[in-house]
C-alpha cells in the first residue's frame, strides 16, 4: 500500500464514533512515542477496525501495519473489538444499539462488503418491546 492510497472505512466500522478530544490526542501521542502496537484490521479492502489508529498514524507519520480479518463474522468482530475496549458514554452505547436495532440483512443485501448470511442482528419491536432474531 502506498502513502497516497486512501482506505475507506467499512460500513460496520461506522457503528462506532471516531475518537475526539483528549482520547484521540492520547492515542496519537502513544503512537508517536511507541509506534502502532495493534495492526489495523481490513475486510475486503476497507478498514473494519482501526480507523482511529490509522488516522493517528497518518497524523504522526508512523507507518501503519495491516492484517486481514481472519474469516470471522465482521459484525461480531466489530462489536467485540469496540464495545469492551472503547470508553463509550451511555448515550454513545445507546446510539450503537439504535443503529444495530435498525440493521437488517436487507440493509446490506447486494453490498459485497458485508456477507449478509453472517448478519443475525436482533430486531427490536417497539410496539411489544421484545427482541426478535430475524434470519
Secondary structure, DSSP 8 states (H G I E B T S, - for coil): --TT----B-GGGGGS----HHHHHHHHHHHHHH---S-EEEETTEEEE-HHHHHHHHHHT----EEE--SS-HHHHHHHHHHTTS---HHHHHHHHHHHHH--GGGGTT-TTS-GGG---EEEETTTTEEEE--
